[in-house]
Amino acid sequence: SISMSAEGKVTAKPDLATLSFSVVTQGKDSTKVQTDNDAKMTTVISFLKENGVAEDDIETSGYNLYPQYDYSKPEVYPGTIIGYNLSQNVTAKIRALDTVPAILGSLTTKGVNQINNVAYTIDDPDKLKADARNQAIDKAKKKADELARRLGVKLGKVINFSESGSYVPGPIYYDRALGAPEGLGGASSPTQPGTEDVTVSVTLTFE
């Protein structure tokens, strides 16, 4: 048998941005903290929808209400509750990438006080993987043909095939660089989606 490996790579521009952010509210009364936080989040979600983000692309990814303690009196364990902190996390997918800087820059004016990151990705990499796979197979066949000619043998059928691939989109962390976007009344953050590589490596074994 003859085994030959090759790699195919397709480079494409991302078509999806995923934003991760939080609304954090503090207060002495847990009920009021929840009410205030929910009101802020309702405003944020309405803002996203008004700017073209579909309802199905907005997801609550975390809801954490926890007490704040005063530890100044060691005889009181675990401490005296002096208030509550509520953090509600949301993940939003934005498909119109040209709106990302303005939306990102305006979130804090709508009540968001913690922005975690924005990650640019390819929504459906399967077609790109298929293209990369075809490239790799063609390369492996060509290399095997050349080797067979040098060895003075003829290639038979493929008796084994293996594949490995990689597609690792990286998060782009938010950097609040101010610059007013038109019409949104906030600040624009200059993020760049760049490009992503989809690679597939194959190994063909011929008789």
Disulfide bonds with the S-S distance in Angstrom:
none
